[in-house]
């Protein structure tokens, strides 16, 4: 008679655990990146009263007689279904679509999470906004990342600047056809060196007189029609550069040459500026002179104004005040052969478990890893309707086991009363 009471007690304990898991799921229904847990029951060892018998020539077999001794906890494991993505409008909020985890350094080993609310601390490290753990990835080296290296902290140096040296310039406008041979027209331009220093250079266009040329000279002297101009570059620092430009009889650009490549000395510590000139939009018409530099590729030094993380791949770019952007890092994604084998450590973080397998850390979108959704956070995947159903099941299971204990007690009471 006591067997039923101990069996019911095991069920009470188990359904209490079931209710504990349901309560924890409901408590984290609004926790970013939380993964709901589920409970699996198993029966306990069964007492064999009779092993049964096998069939014989004259009789059939007999089944064993077994009495179960209750239930026990099989396992509790997280459910890694995709949670709903919630738009935040904040670029440093990240969610992962698909399999994988963001990688953090806790100071006591790596941690893995689906919660990607990031911020930058006072030292320039990218950290989890809730825990301060530093997110892991790869800093660029020569503009690229090497995911074969172990991931490391991502840090942005404060006060960084970036400039772009002028590599090309477009010179347009009209060189008046009324300009006399030997006369010069000029235009000035601002060009930038590799450190963002601006250099003001002057380009002089001189109309050259017609010559017949001398093909027998060494070297040969080509003919020079009167719609050919020479150009040269000067500046106070000693710039050099020269060439010619030729127009057709309709005053449209025909050809240009470079005699001496343009080179403008850079500022202290900067490389020389060596731009090429595009003069294809110039004309030589009988109207006023209007030659000018219409555009050039250089930019002055700009300071960091924003940080941008690309969707899908998780590349980290710095945005500068001059409009330039520079990739400085790329975030890592980890996946496991058995994610349910991970160990929860709190703060929606996991650590590698004995049965999770080794972390496979690499780039987003490769090797079965999911991709990033920048400007989104992943909501909890707790299903409220399912959890309330589980709550009812836990309650009814607890009530049924309690009734078994009550009934067993009443029967024991009857046995005690038999002596009267």
N, C-alpha and C positions, 0 to 999 in steps of 0.2 A: 504493500500500500504506500510505503514511503517513496517508492521509485517515481510515482507520478508527481509528487511534490518537488523532488529535485529536478525532474524534467521541466516542470513548469517554471522553477526558479531560473534555470538556464535560459528559458524563453523570455522571462521578464528582463533579465540582464541584456539579452540580445536586442529586444525591442526598445529598451532604454538607449542603447547605443544607436539604433536606427533613428530614434527621435533626436538624439544629439547631432547626428549628421544632417538631418533635415533642418534643425534649428540653425546650424552653422551656415547651411546653404542660403536660408532665408535672410540671415543676418548680413550676408554678403551679396544680396541681390543687386545692390547698386555699387559694388566695389569694382573699380576699373581693373580689367585683366583677370578677374577671379574666374576659376574653373570649378564648377560644381562637382561634388563627390557623390559616389553611389556606394551602397552597402550590398554585399552579397552574402547570403546565409548558406550554411552547410549543416547537414545532420551530424550528430555525434556518433561515437562508437555504439554499435548495437550488441546487446547481450544475446548470445545464441543459446536458447534453451534446448534445441535439438538440431543437429546438423542435417537431418533429413536422410534419405536413403536413395540409392540408385535403383533403377528397375532391375528385376530378376526375370528368370524364365517363367516364373509362375505368378509374379505380381508386379504392379507398376511402381514407379518411384514415389518417394514422399518428399515434399518440400521442407526446407528447414523452418524451424520456429525461432523467430527473432523479435526482440523487443528493443525499440530505439530508446536511447537515453537522453534525448533532447536535441537541441540545436546549438550551433556555435558560429562564430564569426568567420566567414571565409576570407574576405578582404574588403578594404575600403580604398577606392582609387578615384583619382580625378577623371573627369570627362573632358577631353580636349576637343570638343566641337567649337566651331568658329562662333565667337560672340558678335553681336551687332556692332557695326562701326558708327561711332557718334562724331559728327563734324564739330570741331572746336574753332576752326579758323586760325589756329596757331600753328605755324609751320614746324615748331619744335615738339609738337605732339605727334607721336608715331604709333601706328598700329601695324600688325603683321597680318597680311592676308595669306592664308595657307599655313603650312607646317613650319614651325620654328620658334625661336625665342630670341629676344634681345639679350646681350651678354653684358653683365656688370661685374666689376671687381669690388668685393665687399671688404677687402683688407684681410680677409681670412679665407680667400679662395674665390673662385668664380661662382656667380649666381646667374640664374636664368629666369626671365620673366616675359610675360605678354604685355606688361604695363610700360608704356613708353612716353610718359610725361617728362620731357627733358628740360633742363635749364643750364645756364653757364654760371659757375661760381666765381668768386672774386679772383681766383688764380687762373681763370680761363679754361677750366676743365668742364667737359660736358658731363653732367651728373643727372641721376634720377631725382626729380623734384621732391619726392616724398622721403627718400632714404639718404640722399647724398652719395649713393654709390656711383662710381665713375663708369660710364658706359665704355665698351670696348670696340675697337675697330683698328684701322690702319691709317697712319699719317702718310701723306703723299711724299714721294721721293722723286724729284725730277718730273713732277706732274702726274705720276702714276702710283698705284698702290700694289703691293705684293701680298695677296691673300695666303701665300704659302708660309709667310712668317707668322709667329704667334701674335695674336691681337694685343693691343696696348691701349693706354689711356689716350683720349683725344683732347688736346689742349690748344687753345688759340692764344697767341701772344698778343697782349694788349698793346695798343698804339701802333699796330702794323700799318704800313702804307704800301701802295702799289702804283706804279706809273707805267706808261707804255711809250717806248721810243718811236719816233716817227719813222715809218718804213716806206711810206709812199705819200705823194701829194698830187692833187689834181690842179693843174693851172688852166684856167679857161678865160674867156673873154675875147675881145677884138684888138688886134694890133693894126692900127690904122694904115690903110694902103697909101695914104697921103704922106706918110713918114718918109723923109728924104734918106737917100743912101748915106750911111755913116752916122745917122742920128740914132739915139738910144731912148728906149722907154723902159721904165723900171716898175717893179712891184716888190713889196716886202711880205714876208711870211713869218709866222711864229712856229718854230719846230721844237720838239721836245726830245731830250736825251733820255737815257735809261733810268735816271733818277727823277725824272719829271721836271728838270730845269728847262725853261723856255729860252730858245736862242732866236733872235731876230736876224734873219738873213735877207739879203737883197738879190733879186734875180734881174739882171739887165739883159734886155733884148736889143740888139743892134742890127739894123738893116744893112746888109752887105751889098756892095756894088756888083754889077754883072761882070763876069770874066769868062773868057773863052776856054780857059784851061790849057794844060800842056800834057798830053798823054805820054810824051817822050821823056818828061822829067823823071828824076828818081828822088823820092817816089813820084808817081804821076800826079799832076794837079788837075782835079776834076773841074768841069765847067760849073759856074755859080750864077744861076739866073737871078734876076732882081727880086724874086719873091722868096728868097732864102734869107733867113735871119740867123745870127749867132746869138747864143745865150751864155751867160756866166753867172756864177754864184759867189757872193762875197759876204763877209760879216767881220766885225771887229776882231774876232778871235783867230781869223786866218782861214776861213772856209775856202774850199776849192771846188770846182766843178764847171764843166763847159760842154757845149755841143751846138747843134744846129737844128733848126726847124724850117721846113719847106711847105709852102702852100701851092695849091694847083691854080690854074688860070681863073677859076671861079672863086678864089679866096678861101677855099676850104682846106683843112689840114691834109697834107700829102704824106710827109715823112718827117722823122726826126732822128738825130744821131747823138751819141754821147762820146765826146772826145776825152774828157777827164771825169771819172766818176765823182759824184757829189760826196764830199766829206766835210762835216762841220765839227770842230773839236767840242767834246762834251765838257760838262762842268767837272769840278773836283770829284774824283772817284767814279765818274760816269764814262760809259763808252762813247765813242764818236757817233754822231748822227749821220747815217749814210742812206738817205732816202732816194727813191727813184721818182721821176717826174712823169706824169701822164699829161701830155699836151694835146691830145686828140680832139678836145673840144674847143681849141683856139681857132679863130678865123682871121683873115686879113681882108677886110672890106673897107670901102671908102666912107667910113664913119669914124666917130671919135674913138680914141683908144680907151679900152676898159679892161685891161689884163689884170687878173687877180688870182689868188689861190682860193679855189672854191671849197676844198676840203683837204684834210690830212689826217693820218691815222694815229698820230701821237696823242697822249693824254697827260695832263699834269698829275703829280702825286695826289692820291686820294686816300682818305682814312676809312677804316672799317665802319660801315653804317648798319649792316644787318648780316644775319647768318641764314642761309637757305639750305634746306635738305631736300634733295630731289625725290619725288615719288618713285616707287618701284625699286630703285637701286640703292638708295640711302647714301648718295654722295653728298659730302658737306662742302658747301661753297661759302666763301666770304664775299659779301657785296660791298663795294667801295663807293665813296661819295662821288667819284668821277665816272661812275657807271660801269667800271670794270668788275669782273668777278673772277675768283680764283678758287679752284678745288684744293682743299687742304687735307681731306680725310674721306674715308668711307666706312660706314658702320658694318659691324659683323652680325651674322645670324647663325645661331646654333640649332641643330636638330639632333634627335636621338632615335635609335632604332625602336626603343620602347619608352615613350614619354610617360606612360603610366607608372613606370618604375622610379620616377623622380621623387625626391623627398622635399616636402614643403618646409620652408624655413621662416614663414611669416612675411608680411609686407608684399604679398603676391609674388614672392620669390621662390625658386626651386634650386636645389643643388643636385649634383649627380648622385644617383643611387647605385646600389650593388647590382640591380637588375635593369638599369636604364640603358646600359651601354655607354660607350665613350661619347663625349660631345663632338659632333662633326661641325666644326666652325668654318664658315666660308662666306662668300658673297651672297646677297639676296638674289633669289631667282635662279640659283644654280644648285645642282646636287639634290633636288627635291625640296629645297628651302623655299619658303614663301617670299613675298615681296612686301615692300613698305607702302603704307598709305600715310603720307605726310598731311598733317592738319586733321588727323582723326585719332580717337582713342577707342580701344576695343572694350565694349561693355561686358559685364558679367554674363555668362551663358546660363545662369540659373533660370529654369522654367518654373514660374510661380505656380501655374496650374498643376504641374507634375509634383511639385513639392507639397502642396496642400493635399493632394491625393496620397502621397507617401505619409504625410502626417496622420491622415485618417487610418491608413493601414497599420501604422505603428501603434496608434491608440487602440484600435480594435484587437490587434495581436496581444497587446499588453492586457487588455480587459479579459480576453479569452484565457490567457495564462493565469490571471488572478482568479478567474472562476474555477479553474482546475484546482488551485490551492484551496479555495473555499470548499469545494466539493470533497476533496481528499480529507480536509479537516473534519467535515461533518461525518464522513464514514468512519474516521478514527474515533470520533466521539461516540458513535453507535457501538463500536467495538468495546470501548471503555465501559459503556453502560450495560454490556452483557453480563458483567459480574454481579449486578444487583439482583 
